[in-house]
Amino acid sequence: MIVCMSALKEKLETDLSDAMRARDEVRTRTLRMALTAVKTEEVAGKQARVLSDDDIVKVLTREAKKRREAATAFDDAGRDEQARAERDEGAVLEDYLPAQLGDDELAALVADAIAATGAEGPRAMGQVMKAVNPKVAGRAEGGRVAAEVKRQLAE
């Protein structure tokens, strides 16, 4: 059985080796954590599987979101050093994620989805979200997308 590794996972592992050689502690720590999260996801469920690049992007997006939330929590608690460490890790993860959509781009995608589905009013939010999510996958956080959908459906 030949198992092909995804290009993104291979890049993560190569970059980890480079970071270790360069003695870059933040990058090393972050990439180890990211690869651990990927490997955990691969063995989750009833049967082990090889993740595609899209699946790995989802894992990295989830990890980046955890870093942002932790940084905010540390800021609120007045723990600046820990907050900075979380932000630094988040910045490393951002290098491996697709560029985030700007507000105008997101608004245009949502408007297109509303027009395509003929949705009207707040009750149609699920229908619009189902149409928009595949187009924004990994490029905008779910909460941001939901807020924009809600805003446009309320107009």
JOPE-V675261 format. One record per pair of residues at least 12 apart in sequence whose ideal C-beta (glycine too) atoms are under 8 Angstrom apart, sorted by the first residue. I is the first residue (numbers start at 1). J is the second residue. If there is no record, write none. Layout:
# JOPE-V675261
i = (I & I)
j = (J & J)
This chain:
# JOPE-V675261
i = (3 & 4 & 5 & 6 & 6 & 6 & 6 & 6 & 7 & 8 & 8 & 8 & 8 & 9 & 9 & 9 & 9 & 9 & 11 & 12 & 12 & 12 & 12 & 12 & 12 & 13 & 15 & 15 & 16 & 16 & 16 & 16 & 19 & 26 & 26 & 26 & 26 & 27 & 29 & 30 & 30 & 30 & 30 & 31 & 33 & 33 & 34 & 34 & 34 & 34 & 34 & 37 & 37 & 37 & 37 & 38 & 38 & 38 & 38 & 41 & 41 & 54 & 54 & 57 & 57 & 57 & 57 & 57 & 58 & 58 & 60 & 60 & 60 & 61 & 61 & 61 & 63 & 64 & 64 & 64 & 64 & 65 & 67 & 67 & 67 & 67 & 67 & 68 & 68 & 70 & 70 & 70 & 71 & 71 & 71 & 71 & 71 & 74 & 97 & 98 & 98 & 99 & 100 & 100 & 101 & 101 & 101 & 103 & 106 & 106 & 106 & 106 & 106 & 107 & 107 & 109 & 109 & 109 & 110 & 110 & 110 & 110 & 110 & 110 & 111 & 113 & 113 & 113 & 113 & 113 & 114 & 114 & 114 & 114 & 116 & 117 & 119 & 120 & 121 & 122 & 122 & 122 & 124 & 125 & 125 & 125 & 125 & 128 & 128 & 129 & 129 & 129 & 132 & 132 & 133)
j = (50 & 50 & 50 & 50 & 51 & 52 & 53 & 56 & 53 & 53 & 56 & 57 & 96 & 35 & 38 & 51 & 53 & 56 & 96 & 31 & 34 & 35 & 38 & 56 & 96 & 35 & 27 & 31 & 28 & 31 & 32 & 35 & 31 & 85 & 88 & 89 & 92 & 92 & 89 & 88 & 89 & 92 & 93 & 92 & 63 & 89 & 59 & 60 & 63 & 93 & 96 & 59 & 60 & 62 & 63 & 51 & 56 & 59 & 60 & 55 & 59 & 137 & 138 & 96 & 97 & 98 & 137 & 138 & 137 & 138 & 93 & 96 & 97 & 97 & 138 & 141 & 93 & 90 & 93 & 94 & 97 & 141 & 86 & 87 & 89 & 90 & 93 & 86 & 90 & 82 & 83 & 86 & 83 & 84 & 86 & 87 & 90 & 86 & 138 & 138 & 139 & 139 & 139 & 140 & 136 & 139 & 140 & 148 & 136 & 140 & 144 & 145 & 148 & 148 & 152 & 132 & 135 & 136 & 128 & 132 & 145 & 148 & 149 & 152 & 152 & 128 & 131 & 132 & 135 & 149 & 128 & 149 & 152 & 153 & 131 & 131 & 153 & 153 & 153 & 150 & 153 & 154 & 153 & 146 & 149 & 150 & 153 & 149 & 153 & 145 & 146 & 149 & 145 & 149 & 145)
